[in-house]
Amino acid sequence: MAHDQAADIVASAVADVGHIDVPEVLKDRIARQNAHLVELAANLIASGMNEPRIKDVVREAMGSYEEELVETILALKAEADSV
Protein backbone atom coordinates (compact mmCIF):
# COMPACT_ATOMS: atom_id res chain seq x y z
CA MET A 1 0.00 0.00 0.00
CA ALA A 2 2.76 2.46 0.91
CA HIS A 3 4.51 1.62 -2.37
CA ASP A 4 1.34 2.44 -4.37
CA GLN A 5 0.92 5.71 -2.49
CA ALA A 6 4.59 6.53 -3.02
CA ALA A 7 4.36 5.73 -6.74
CA ASP A 8 1.30 7.96 -7.05
CA ILE A 9 3.07 10.83 -5.27
CA VAL A 10 6.17 10.60 -7.46
CA ALA A 11 4.15 10.09 -10.65
CA SER A 12 2.09 13.20 -10.02
CA ALA A 13 5.21 15.22 -9.23
CA VAL A 14 7.00 14.26 -12.45
CA ALA A 15 4.06 13.74 -14.82
CA ASP A 16 5.17 16.42 -17.28
CA VAL A 17 8.71 15.03 -17.63
CA GLY A 18 7.48 12.29 -19.93
CA HIS A 19 6.32 14.89 -22.44
CA ILE A 20 9.67 16.65 -22.75
CA ASP A 21 11.87 15.82 -25.74
CA VAL A 22 15.27 15.02 -24.20
CA PRO A 23 18.12 12.66 -25.13
CA GLU A 24 17.65 9.01 -24.16
CA VAL A 25 20.51 9.07 -21.66
CA LEU A 26 18.75 11.85 -19.80
CA LYS A 27 15.41 10.00 -19.92
CA ASP A 28 17.16 6.93 -18.51
CA ARG A 29 18.63 8.93 -15.63
CA ILE A 30 15.25 10.52 -14.90
CA ALA A 31 13.52 7.12 -14.93
CA ARG A 32 16.15 5.63 -12.61
CA GLN A 33 15.85 8.56 -10.23
CA ASN A 34 12.04 8.28 -10.25
CA ALA A 35 12.35 4.63 -9.24
CA HIS A 36 14.65 5.63 -6.38
CA LEU A 37 12.21 8.34 -5.28
CA VAL A 38 9.31 5.87 -5.26
CA GLU A 39 11.32 3.49 -3.11
CA LEU A 40 12.39 6.30 -0.78
CA ALA A 41 8.83 7.62 -0.47
CA ALA A 42 7.48 4.14 0.28
CA ASN A 43 10.10 3.57 2.95
CA LEU A 44 9.49 6.96 4.58
CA ILE A 45 5.72 6.46 4.60
CA ALA A 46 6.05 2.93 5.99
CA SER A 47 8.45 4.04 8.70
CA GLY A 48 6.00 6.56 10.12
CA MET A 49 8.68 9.24 9.99
CA ASN A 50 7.50 12.73 10.92
CA GLU A 51 6.96 15.32 8.19
CA PRO A 52 9.92 17.63 8.99
CA ARG A 53 12.33 14.69 8.83
CA ILE A 54 10.75 13.44 5.58
CA LYS A 55 11.35 16.89 4.07
CA ASP A 56 14.99 16.78 5.18
CA VAL A 57 15.52 13.33 3.66
CA VAL A 58 13.86 14.34 0.39
CA ARG A 59 15.97 17.53 0.20
CA GLU A 60 19.13 15.45 0.59
CA ALA A 61 17.99 13.00 -2.10
CA MET A 62 17.07 15.82 -4.49
CA GLY A 63 20.46 17.48 -3.92
CA SER A 64 22.17 14.29 -5.03
CA TYR A 65 19.82 14.01 -8.01
CA GLU A 66 20.49 17.62 -8.98
CA GLU A 67 24.24 17.00 -9.09
CA GLU A 68 23.80 13.92 -11.30
CA LEU A 69 21.38 15.71 -13.61
CA VAL A 70 23.66 18.73 -14.03
CA GLU A 71 26.66 16.49 -14.75
CA THR A 72 24.66 14.62 -17.41
CA ILE A 73 23.45 17.83 -19.04
CA LEU A 74 26.96 19.32 -19.10
CA ALA A 75 28.35 16.11 -20.60
CA LEU A 76 25.68 16.19 -23.30
CA LYS A 77 26.50 19.84 -24.01
CA ALA A 78 30.22 19.11 -24.25
CA GLU A 79 29.48 16.24 -26.63
CA ALA A 80 27.28 18.47 -28.80
CA ASP A 81 29.89 21.25 -28.81
CA SER A 82 32.59 18.85 -30.00
CA VAL A 83 30.59 17.73 -33.04
N, C-alpha and C positions, 0 to 999 in steps of 0.2 A: 504494500500500500504506500509506504513512504517513497519507494522508488517511482511509482506512478505519479505521485504528487510532485516529486522532484523533477521528473521528466517534463511534466506539464509546466512547471515554473520556468525551467530553462528554455523549453520550446517557445513559450510566449515571449520570453526576453530576447530571443535571437531569431524570431520568425522572419524578419525582413532580410536576414543575411543570405538566405537561400535564393533570393531574387537578385542578388548583386552579381554582376559579371566580373569574376576575379580568376586569376590563374589557378589551375588545379592544385598546385602545391599549397596555395593559401587556403583553398577550400578544404583540403585534407587536414591542415593544421587546425582550422576552425572546427571541423567535425570532431577531431580528436579532443580538442579542448571542451567542446560541448559534452562529450561523453564523460570527461573528468568532472565537469561541473554537475552533471546529473548524479554521479556517484557521490560527490561531496555533499550535495544538497540532501540526498537520501540519508547519508550517514549523520548529518547534522540534525535532520528532522527526527530520525530514529533515536538519537542520543538524548533528546530532550534538552539540548543546549539552550541557554537563554539568548534572547534576540541580540543584545549588544555583543556577545561573544560570536554569534553567527556572523554578524556584520564584520567583525574583525577578521575572522577566518576567510570570509569571501573577499575582503579587501586584499589580503595577502595573496590569495589565489589569483585574483585579477591582476595584481602587480606582476606576478610571474608570467602570466599570459600576455600581458602588455609587452614585456621584454621580448618574448619569443615572437610575437606578431611583428614588432618593429624590426627585429633582426631579419625576419623573412622578407618583409617589404623592402628593406634596404638591399638585401641580396638580390631580389628580383630587379630592383632599379639598377644596381651595378651591372647585372647581366644584360639588361636592356641597353644600357649606355655603352657597353662594349661591343655591341652588334653594329 
